[in-house]
Amino acid sequence: MRLNVIGRMARHMREDLLLSPIAGEERLGVAFVRYASSYNRSVVVLTEYRALPNDGYVELVSAPVSFDVRWFMAEAERAASVNAGVFLVHLHDHYGMPWFSPIDMRTNREVLLPISCVDHTLPTGALILSRDRGAAALAQAGRLVAVNVAEVPG
Amino acid sequence: MSDSRLAFLGAAGLAKIKSLRTAVVGAGGSGSHLVQQLAHLGVVSVIIIDPDWLERSNVNRVVMSHYGLVGQPKAELLQWRLRRLRSRLEPIVDSVESPDAIAALQQCDVCFGAVDHWGTRHLIEYFCRMAFVPLIDVGMQITPGRNADEPPIVSAGGQVVTSLPCGACFWCMEFLHDDLITRERTEYADGARALQQQVVSINGLLASQAITNMLGLFAGFAGAGGVTRYISYNALDQTMRPHPNLLGVGLDTCSHYRAEGAGWAVR
């Protein structure tokens, strides 16, 4: 699996996600994604990015997520209206290949996997960026599949 | 690995080039040069898409072909001839519109177009834009004189056009326009489509420029100005320069293919 992200979109996401944290939490965003074509379910493209608004962050220690899931659901619905799926996006502030933390994986399992069951024809997953690389996971058939992130010239 | 290659591309640039998955649509005069150079550069894979078989009339311009290979699929003969290099060569003996070809080229890091038809160029760019795959198109045209009053060759040359995702497309740069496609369609319908004249030297020159554009994009030596998106070659005065159509074109935007519209939006 491969996720293609245009270079300038990746720079925009990094600039946004590197802004100072809200309530001590990592900044988040949502990306709209689509499969490349009906012939190709192994390539997804990132078509839009939207930052989580400042009032969308929550401070609940026991919660699996640090954001208001209603916002994410609303974005997923908006994406579905244009036949796109959603990836939850955040950034770990280092260089080199990033990886999902145990907390991230809990969010992926408890939030993204259920959402992916609503419409399996739309890609649902998570994208994590570092300052120069990216990695992603796609929810597929009830499990998370690793996705290579390619930043393409443009 | 030779030191000269390392010095030119740098260690990081060379590693990036070697990791590239590439596709070449068209295994004829230009495409055969492209496949050869990609294999010599050592990219990880080259997908060669061409539905045609080698004809005797092709041998004068399809590099690495010979008369003993007439009747072989062009894509397969290139794979056979370059099999001892390290790149994985994968022929697809089918149209670029076939599901296998579309799926394959959309998994690439960069695609090269080396086809004769304007309509096919349009399709290749569309498939590439859907998947955010950079496309570098190579084409040549020779216009012979039509009568004794004209010189034997009125014009000869070609172009290398680079279409980056969400940047100026073939239509923005007016490399493609409706008249071209309509005229081509009419010529086919009337049976009046003339065979494109080709010559191995110009094919090779344009293909080399296209490969250099790829190196500029991925190994980053193109400088602050980046890769020139539309390069025009005039064989009569032996010049290669930015095409005048680039003047006034916003290279970072495209009104024909927007990022929000990429991918498979129809269910």
Boltz contact constraints between the chains, C-beta under 6 A:
constraints:
  - contact:
      token1: [A, 4]
      token2: [B, 132]
      max_distance: 6.0
  - contact:
      token1: [A, 6]
      token2: [B, 132]
      max_distance: 6.0
  - contact:
      token1: [A, 6]
      token2: [B, 165]
      max_distance: 6.0
  - contact:
      token1: [A, 6]
      token2: [B, 166]
      max_distance: 6.0
  - contact:
      token1: [A, 34]
      token2: [B, 263]
      max_distance: 6.0
  - contact:
      token1: [A, 34]
      token2: [B, 264]
      max_distance: 6.0
  - contact:
      token1: [A, 35]
      token2: [B, 264]
      max_distance: 6.0
  - contact:
      token1: [A, 36]
      token2: [B, 106]
      max_distance: 6.0
  - contact:
      token1: [A, 36]
      token2: [B, 130]
      max_distance: 6.0
  - contact:
      token1: [A, 36]
      token2: [B, 131]
      max_distance: 6.0
  - contact:
      token1: [A, 36]
      token2: [B, 263]
      max_distance: 6.0
  - contact:
      token1: [A, 37]
      token2: [B, 102]
      max_distance: 6.0
  - contact:
      token1: [A, 37]
      token2: [B, 130]
      max_distance: 6.0
  - contact:
      token1: [A, 37]
      token2: [B, 264]
      max_distance: 6.0
  - contact:
      token1: [A, 38]
      token2: [B, 264]
      max_distance: 6.0
  - contact:
      token1: [A, 39]
      token2: [B, 99]
      max_distance: 6.0
  - contact:
      token1: [A, 39]
      token2: [B, 102]
      max_distance: 6.0
  - contact:
      token1: [A, 39]
      token2: [B, 103]
      max_distance: 6.0
  - contact:
      token1: [A, 40]
      token2: [B, 103]
      max_distance: 6.0
  - contact:
      token1: [A, 40]
      token2: [B, 106]
      max_distance: 6.0
  - contact:
      token1: [A, 43]
      token2: [B, 106]
      max_distance: 6.0
  - contact:
      token1: [A, 43]
      token2: [B, 107]
      max_distance: 6.0
  - contact:
      token1: [A, 43]
      token2: [B, 131]
      max_distance: 6.0
  - contact:
      token1: [A, 45]
      token2: [B, 131]
      max_distance: 6.0
  - contact:
      token1: [A, 45]
      token2: [B, 132]
      max_distance: 6.0
  - contact:
      token1: [A, 45]
      token2: [B, 262]
      max_distance: 6.0
  - contact:
      token1: [A, 45]
      token2: [B, 263]
      max_distance: 6.0
  - contact:
      token1: [A, 47]
      token2: [B, 259]
      max_distance: 6.0
  - contact:
      token1: [A, 47]
      token2: [B, 260]
      max_distance: 6.0
  - contact:
      token1: [A, 47]
      token2: [B, 262]
      max_distance: 6.0
  - contact:
      token1: [A, 48]
      token2: [B, 260]
      max_distance: 6.0
  - contact:
      token1: [A, 83]
      token2: [B, 265]
      max_distance: 6.0
  - contact:
      token1: [A, 83]
      token2: [B, 267]
      max_distance: 6.0
  - contact:
      token1: [A, 121]
      token2: [B, 267]
      max_distance: 6.0
  - contact:
      token1: [A, 152]
      token2: [B, 132]
      max_distance: 6.0
  - contact:
      token1: [A, 152]
      token2: [B, 165]
      max_distance: 6.0
  - contact:
      token1: [A, 153]
      token2: [B, 134]
      max_distance: 6.0
  - contact:
      token1: [A, 153]
      token2: [B, 164]
      max_distance: 6.0
  - contact:
      token1: [A, 153]
      token2: [B, 217]
      max_distance: 6.0
  - contact:
      token1: [A, 154]
      token2: [B, 164]
      max_distance: 6.0
  - contact:
      token1: [A, 154]
      token2: [B, 165]
      max_distance: 6.0
  - contact:
      token1: [A, 154]
      token2: [B, 166]
      max_distance: 6.0
  - contact:
      token1: [A, 154]
      token2: [B, 167]
      max_distance: 6.0
